[in-house]
């Protein structure tokens, strides 16, 4: 909260706290974006398919 006292435009503590708060929000958004990108671009299907061996050779059906 900003005080409504005389000289509130020159309040360095409020400005510093607001800067820290904005920087923290940007850092959290960046980390969430990086985690989301990593989750969405990873392709787990080839690993799953490669880990299960084929029991029968595939033969074409007629």
C-alpha positions, 0 to 999 in steps of 0.5 A, a space after each residue: 500500500 502506498 501512503 497518501 502522505 506528502 512526498 509519497 512520490 519520493 518513497 524509495 522503500 515502496 519503489 524497491 518493494 514494488 520492483 522486487 514484487 514485479 521481478 518475483 512475478 516475472 521469475 515465477 511466470 518464466 519458470 512455469 513457462 519453462 516447465 510447461 514447455 518441457 512437459 509439452 515438448 517431451 515425447 514419452 511414447 517412443 520410450 514406452 514403445 521401445 521398452 515393451 518387446 514384441 512377442 510375435 513378429 508382425 505379419 500382414 493380415 489378409 
